Amino acid sequence: MKIEIWSDYSCPFCYIGKTHLDKALKELNLTEEVNVVVRAFQLDPSAPKETTETTAAVLAQKYGVSLQHATKMVEDVAAKAKRSGITMKYEKVKPTNTFDAHRVMKAAKDKGQKEALMKALFKGYFEDGLNLSDPDVLENIAKICGMDVVEVKYVLKNDSHRDEVESDLQYAKKLGIRGVPYFLIDSKTVINGAQSVETFVETIRKAYIEEKNRREL
């Protein structure tokens, strides 16, 4: 079984959705069996590489609402994340560009590195307040996840894997993906958004049984 995930490391619902997916796969005892393909998506391609603005300020400007309303939006998301065991510290979040983080993900060699890196990037952004556009930050995260730092330095310096990231973005457009997280199971079944663990379990179980029955015909 293959599950493709379109997500962005600056997307709180992507962090929640990936957490729910992991719990569902563990419950179904499919963690090792399922091939999870990480695909890139950018909520804000124009986001800067450095900023002093808060997430609430960015949301207020984006949606044309008051800072107070935007702050409430952020608090509501943090509360939802908390219920999933995630502690988001929005007062520390730096809403910067994530393109380079997606390029580093493309450099990950195996399933273990990819899983560790995805979790570390989400945690770095939402819990540790790290700037995911900073090469030093990305190199350090990659090192912790067992990646070759020399290779990661080369990737960031030479714009490597840009084509792969842009290919994911174009594929998302082709599929009509307008929001993330977006989960595509065996190129057929879609789970859209940060659905409950129960929804992931039910949908994945059904898709798994259908594929198993198809193979046995």
Secondary structure as UniProt FT lines:
FT   STRAND          2..7
FT   TURN            9..10
FT   HELIX           12..27
FT   TURN            28..29
FT   TURN            31..33
FT   STRAND          35..40
FT   TURN            45..46
FT   HELIX           55..63
FT   HELIX           67..83
FT   TURN            84..85
FT   TURN            90..92
FT   HELIX           99..107
FT   HELIX           111..126
FT   TURN            132..133
FT   HELIX           135..144
FT   TURN            145..146
FT   HELIX           149..158
FT   TURN            159..161
FT   HELIX           162..175
FT   STRAND          182..185
FT   TURN            186..188
FT   STRAND          189..192
FT   HELIX           197..216
//
